[in-house]
Amino acid sequence: MELVHKVAVITGGSGGIGAAMAKAFLAEGARGVMLADLDAEAVKAIASDIGCEGMVCDVTDEAQIKKLVAATESKYGQIDLFCSNAGRGHDGVLTDVEDDDWNTQWNLHVMAHMYAARAVLPGMIKRGEGYLLNTASAAGLLAALSAGAYSVTKAASVKLAEFLAITHGDEGIHVSVLCPQGVNTAMGPKTLGDGQTDGILEPEELAKVVVETIHAERFYVLPHPEVEEYVRRKGDNIDRWLHGMRRLRKKSIDRSD
């Protein structure tokens, strides 16, 4: 899909990846961009700086997603691209993550994507075209060793994107899933840890890959291209991959002792 004259919505838009994508889309000739974020002051400041629209939205509340979609359609007439980008990291494995934290991760990384799709798909299907870009993580394809809830819910977000692509691809709907490793954002790692082996990218570098992938209408958005090979190896021999991940985890634990 070409971005010239298109209208995009980007959640998680108060900085980092969201803001970088907004700038990149506008540079490609997008007719309008609506940024949304839970932080009202930050999203309005970023939108003003970039030269686009901004509004408050809690993506875990379906009613607010519907309000975001309605406000964007009221201003621009339609939504061509919805980037469901909001998310939050969370460390901890099964024994030290509270149920409330699991639910928060689930709502942010799965239900928010579903709410967005459910809100924009009717209009897109009626027009016979549209694009959904869901932000997941390389952790959703592989694993983040110290972040159980994050890894599991990001994996679910990848599967949801697959399901959307299968279900609606023949109706003119394109779906991509963004799966980066480390990115230099507020929630991103400042230094590399085990399992984050291929560098920390700037958001602007990531946004370039997003634009290229949308143009090509590919499913995976892989700012760290090495991830594709890791996924292939995992698929070739899952038992060997699991053994390697256990070994990597033990190495990490031994280093921290």
Sequence and secondary structure as in RCSB ss.txt:
>XXXX:A:sequence
MELVHKVAVITGGSGGIGAAMAKAFLAEGARGVMLADLDAEAVKAIASDIGCEGMVCDVTDEAQIKKLVAATESK
YGQIDLFCSNAGRGHDGVLTDVEDDDWNTQWNLHVMAHMYAARAVLPGMIKRGEGYLLNTASAAGLLAALSAGAY
SVTKAASVKLAEFLAITHGDEGIHVSVLCPQGVNTAMGPKTLGDGQTDGILEPEELAKVVVETIHAERFYVLPHP
EVEEYVRRKGDNIDRWLHGMRRLRKKSIDRSD
>XXXX:A:secstr
   TT EEEEES SSHHHHHHHHHHHHTT SEEEEEES HHHHHHHHHHHTSEEEE  TT HHHHHHHHHHHHHH
HS  SEEEE       B GGG  HHHHHHHHIIIIIHHHHHHHHHHHHHHHHT EEEEEE  HHHHS  TTBHHH
HHHHHHHHHHHHHHHHHHGGGTEEEEEE  S BSSTTS SS  TT  S  B HHHHHHHHHHHHHHT SEE SST
HHHHHHHHHHH HHHHHHHHHHHHHHHHHHH 
